[in-house]
Amino acid sequence: MPWSEDHKSQTRVRILEAAARSFTRHGFDGASIDVIMRQAGLTRGAFYAHFDSKGELYARALRYAAREGVARVGLESDPSARMALYLSETHLHSEGLLCPLACLVSDVAQQDEQVRDTYTRLLEGFIAFYAGQPAPNSPARRQALQQAVTMIGGMAIARTLTDPALADELLEACRELAASLLPDPAS
């Protein structure tokens, strides 16, 4: 019996989902193709029908995780509510997909140009999602960059802490700072 027309795309999504989870939790070196494929309910041999290399999968999994994150947070139309959701304890302790920008900042620095380029584009998308498209070298662009670093850096550091109270305190401080960097709607 032949596969349905959308079988390959559904299989690819399962692989991307498993890879995004594995990479954001274990990094490039800590995630193996065998484990990712097993989590997707497939064999290693099926991997090569979808991806040429682990590096390609890594870059595509980063984009997948980012799109899924935007889909979750994007339900909030208010920018301050989106920021609060991103910097929440719920996001910090999520069993779902994690933000690749916060989880993989050090890991991506060790990867090839394709992966670093993907991360760069994701950061630009993050800025646009939370702050719009401020003009290059403008005060609004500087504020958007400060806001992105506060949010991503705050989540990245909070994920490393063993003291839950300190992590909560850090996220609260980052929520306050990020909110203070929002453009004034009255202007």
Sine and cosine of phi, psi and omega as CSV:
sin_phi,cos_phi,sin_psi,cos_psi,sin_omega,cos_omega
0.00,0.00,0.80,-0.60,-0.03,-1.00
-0.96,0.28,0.41,-0.91,0.04,-1.00
-0.95,0.30,0.44,-0.90,0.08,-1.00
-0.93,0.37,0.30,-0.95,-0.05,-1.00
-0.88,0.48,-0.54,0.84,-0.05,-1.00
-1.00,-0.08,0.13,0.99,0.00,-1.00
-0.86,0.52,-0.72,0.70,-0.04,-1.00
-0.89,0.45,-0.67,0.74,0.00,-1.00
-0.93,0.37,-0.61,0.79,0.05,-1.00
-0.91,0.41,-0.63,0.78,0.04,-1.00
-0.90,0.43,-0.68,0.73,0.01,-1.00
-0.87,0.49,-0.67,0.75,0.03,-1.00
-0.89,0.45,-0.66,0.75,0.05,-1.00
-0.87,0.49,-0.67,0.75,0.03,-1.00
-0.91,0.41,-0.71,0.71,0.00,-1.00
-0.89,0.46,-0.65,0.76,0.03,-1.00
-0.88,0.48,-0.76,0.65,0.00,-1.00
-0.90,0.44,-0.67,0.75,-0.01,-1.00
-0.92,0.40,-0.68,0.73,0.01,-1.00
-0.87,0.49,-0.68,0.73,0.04,-1.00
-0.89,0.46,-0.74,0.67,-0.06,-1.00
-0.92,0.39,-0.72,0.69,-0.02,-1.00
-0.91,0.41,-0.67,0.74,-0.03,-1.00
-0.94,0.34,-0.32,0.95,0.03,-1.00
-0.99,-0.13,-0.50,0.87,-0.13,-0.99
-0.83,-0.56,-0.10,1.00,-0.04,-1.00
0.97,0.25,0.07,-1.00,-0.06,-1.00
-0.88,0.47,-0.77,0.63,-0.07,-1.00
-0.95,0.31,-0.47,0.88,-0.04,-1.00
-1.00,0.09,-0.13,0.99,-0.01,-1.00
-0.94,-0.33,0.79,-0.62,0.01,-1.00
-0.96,-0.30,0.48,-0.88,0.05,-1.00
-0.87,0.50,-0.65,0.76,0.00,-1.00
-0.85,0.52,-0.72,0.69,-0.01,-1.00
-0.92,0.40,-0.71,0.71,0.01,-1.00
-0.85,0.53,-0.73,0.68,-0.03,-1.00
-0.91,0.41,-0.62,0.79,0.05,-1.00
-0.89,0.46,-0.68,0.73,0.03,-1.00
-0.90,0.44,-0.49,0.87,0.04,-1.00
-0.99,0.12,-0.06,1.00,0.00,-1.00
0.98,0.20,0.48,0.88,-0.06,-1.00
-0.76,-0.65,0.14,-0.99,0.07,-1.00
-0.99,-0.11,0.31,-0.95,0.03,-1.00
-0.85,0.53,-0.60,0.80,-0.01,-1.00
-0.86,0.51,-0.53,0.85,0.00,-1.00
-0.93,0.36,-0.37,0.93,-0.02,-1.00
-0.82,0.58,-0.72,0.70,-0.13,-0.99
-0.96,0.28,-0.17,0.99,0.14,-0.99
-0.98,0.22,-0.21,0.98,-0.07,-1.00
-0.87,-0.50,-0.51,0.86,-0.10,-1.00
-0.65,-0.76,0.53,-0.85,0.01,-1.00
-0.99,0.11,-0.46,0.89,-0.08,-1.00
-0.38,-0.93,0.23,-0.97,0.08,-1.00
-0.90,0.43,-0.59,0.81,0.03,-1.00
-0.88,0.47,-0.66,0.75,0.04,-1.00
-0.90,0.43,-0.69,0.72,0.03,-1.00
-0.87,0.50,-0.68,0.74,-0.01,-1.00
-0.85,0.52,-0.77,0.64,-0.01,-1.00
-0.88,0.48,-0.69,0.73,-0.01,-1.00
-0.94,0.34,-0.56,0.83,0.04,-1.00
-0.93,0.38,-0.58,0.81,0.08,-1.00
-0.87,0.49,-0.73,0.68,0.01,-1.00
-0.90,0.44,-0.66,0.75,0.01,-1.00
-0.88,0.48,-0.75,0.67,-0.01,-1.00
-0.87,0.49,-0.65,0.76,0.01,-1.00
-0.91,0.42,-0.70,0.71,0.02,-1.00
-0.88,0.48,-0.67,0.74,0.01,-1.00
-0.91,0.42,-0.63,0.78,0.05,-1.00
-0.89,0.46,-0.68,0.73,0.04,-1.00
-0.89,0.45,-0.64,0.76,0.01,-1.00
-0.88,0.48,-0.64,0.77,0.01,-1.00
-0.94,0.35,-0.77,0.63,-0.08,-1.00
-0.97,0.23,-0.49,0.87,-0.07,-1.00
-0.91,0.41,-0.18,0.98,0.05,-1.00
-0.92,0.39,-0.37,0.93,0.04,-1.00
-1.00,0.04,0.83,-0.56,-0.01,-1.00
-1.00,0.07,-0.42,0.91,-0.02,-1.00
-0.98,0.18,0.85,-0.53,-0.03,-1.00
-0.84,0.55,-0.62,0.78,-0.01,-1.00
-0.94,0.35,-0.55,0.84,0.05,-1.00
-0.93,0.37,-0.62,0.79,0.05,-1.00
-0.89,0.45,-0.67,0.74,0.02,-1.00
-0.90,0.44,-0.70,0.71,0.00,-1.00
-0.88,0.47,-0.63,0.78,0.03,-1.00
-0.91,0.41,-0.68,0.73,0.02,-1.00
-0.88,0.48,-0.68,0.73,-0.06,-1.00
-1.00,-0.06,0.51,0.86,-0.04,-1.00
-1.00,-0.09,0.34,-0.94,0.10,-0.99
-0.90,0.44,-0.53,0.85,0.03,-1.00
-0.87,0.49,-0.73,0.69,0.03,-1.00
-0.91,0.41,-0.66,0.75,-0.01,-1.00
-0.84,0.54,-0.67,0.74,-0.10,-0.99
-0.98,-0.21,0.26,0.97,-0.07,-1.00
-0.87,0.48,0.66,-0.75,0.13,-0.99
-1.00,0.03,-0.17,0.98,0.01,-1.00
-0.99,0.15,-0.30,-0.95,0.01,-1.00
-0.92,0.40,0.63,-0.78,0.00,-1.00
-0.98,-0.22,0.36,-0.93,0.00,-1.00
-0.93,0.36,0.88,-0.47,-0.01,-1.00
-0.92,0.40,-0.44,0.90,0.02,-1.00
-0.91,0.42,-0.65,0.76,0.00,-1.00
-0.99,0.13,-0.56,0.83,-0.11,-0.99
-0.99,0.11,-0.41,0.91,-0.19,-0.98
-0.84,-0.54,0.30,0.95,-0.08,-1.00
-0.84,0.54,-0.72,0.69,0.01,-1.00
-0.97,0.26,-0.60,0.80,-0.02,-1.00
-0.90,0.44,-0.70,0.71,-0.03,-1.00
-0.89,0.45,-0.56,0.83,0.00,-1.00
-0.86,0.51,-0.37,0.93,-0.01,-1.00
-1.00,-0.06,0.01,1.00,-0.11,-0.99
-0.99,-0.14,0.05,-1.00,-0.04,-1.00
-0.96,0.27,0.09,-1.00,-0.08,-1.00
-0.89,0.46,-0.59,0.81,0.02,-1.00
-0.85,0.53,-0.71,0.70,-0.03,-1.00
-0.94,0.33,-0.70,0.72,0.01,-1.00
-0.90,0.44,-0.59,0.80,0.06,-1.00
-0.91,0.43,-0.66,0.75,0.06,-1.00
-0.87,0.50,-0.72,0.70,0.01,-1.00
-0.88,0.48,-0.67,0.75,0.02,-1.00
-0.87,0.49,-0.73,0.69,0.02,-1.00
-0.91,0.42,-0.59,0.81,0.05,-1.00
-0.91,0.41,-0.64,0.77,0.05,-1.00
-0.89,0.46,-0.69,0.72,0.05,-1.00
-0.87,0.50,-0.65,0.76,0.04,-1.00
-0.91,0.41,-0.62,0.78,0.04,-1.00
-0.87,0.49,-0.73,0.68,0.00,-1.00
-0.87,0.49,-0.73,0.69,0.00,-1.00
-0.89,0.45,-0.64,0.77,-0.02,-1.00
-0.90,0.43,-0.65,0.76,-0.06,-1.00
-1.00,-0.04,-0.42,0.91,-0.12,-0.99
-0.76,-0.65,0.06,1.00,-0.05,-1.00
0.98,0.19,-0.46,-0.89,-0.05,-1.00
-0.88,-0.48,0.95,0.32,0.01,-1.00
-0.91,0.42,0.51,-0.86,-0.02,-1.00
-0.89,0.45,0.61,-0.79,0.04,-1.00
-0.82,0.58,0.62,-0.78,0.05,-1.00
0.88,0.48,0.33,0.94,0.03,-1.00
-1.00,-0.08,0.31,-0.95,0.10,-1.00
-0.85,0.53,-0.59,0.81,0.01,-1.00
-0.91,0.41,-0.61,0.79,0.04,-1.00
-0.91,0.41,-0.67,0.74,0.02,-1.00
-0.88,0.48,-0.68,0.73,0.04,-1.00
-0.89,0.45,-0.65,0.76,0.01,-1.00
-0.90,0.44,-0.65,0.76,0.05,-1.00
-0.91,0.42,-0.68,0.73,0.03,-1.00
-0.88,0.47,-0.66,0.75,0.01,-1.00
-0.90,0.44,-0.72,0.69,0.00,-1.00
-0.88,0.47,-0.70,0.72,0.00,-1.00
-0.91,0.42,-0.63,0.77,0.04,-1.00
-0.88,0.48,-0.72,0.70,-0.06,-1.00
-0.94,0.33,-0.79,0.61,-0.06,-1.00
-0.93,0.38,-0.72,0.69,0.01,-1.00
-0.90,0.44,-0.65,0.76,0.03,-1.00
-0.88,0.47,-0.70,0.71,0.01,-1.00
-0.92,0.39,-0.66,0.75,-0.01,-1.00
-0.88,0.48,-0.71,0.70,-0.01,-1.00
-0.93,0.36,-0.69,0.72,-0.01,-1.00
-0.85,0.53,-0.58,0.82,0.00,-1.00
-0.92,0.39,-0.38,0.92,-0.05,-1.00
-1.00,0.02,-0.24,0.97,-0.14,-0.99
-0.98,0.17,0.57,-0.82,0.07,-1.00
-0.99,-0.12,-0.15,0.99,-0.01,-1.00
-0.98,-0.19,0.97,-0.25,-0.04,-1.00
-0.86,0.52,-0.58,0.81,0.00,-1.00
-0.91,0.41,-0.66,0.76,0.04,-1.00
-0.91,0.41,-0.65,0.76,0.03,-1.00
-0.88,0.47,-0.70,0.72,0.04,-1.00
-0.89,0.46,-0.68,0.74,0.02,-1.00
-0.89,0.46,-0.68,0.74,0.02,-1.00
-0.89,0.46,-0.72,0.69,0.01,-1.00
-0.89,0.46,-0.64,0.77,0.04,-1.00
-0.88,0.47,-0.70,0.71,0.02,-1.00
-0.88,0.47,-0.64,0.76,0.01,-1.00
-0.93,0.37,-0.61,0.80,0.07,-1.00
-0.88,0.48,-0.69,0.72,0.01,-1.00
-0.89,0.46,-0.74,0.68,-0.02,-1.00
-0.91,0.42,-0.72,0.69,0.00,-1.00
-0.88,0.48,-0.64,0.77,0.03,-1.00
-0.91,0.42,-0.58,0.81,0.01,-1.00
-0.93,0.37,-0.30,0.95,0.00,-1.00
-1.00,-0.06,-0.04,1.00,0.06,-1.00
-0.92,0.39,0.62,-0.79,0.08,-1.00
-0.88,0.47,0.56,-0.83,0.03,-1.00
-0.95,0.31,0.88,-0.48,-0.03,-1.00
-0.90,0.44,-0.34,0.94,-0.01,-1.00
-0.98,0.22,-0.30,0.95,-0.04,-1.00
-0.99,-0.12,0.00,0.00,0.00,0.00
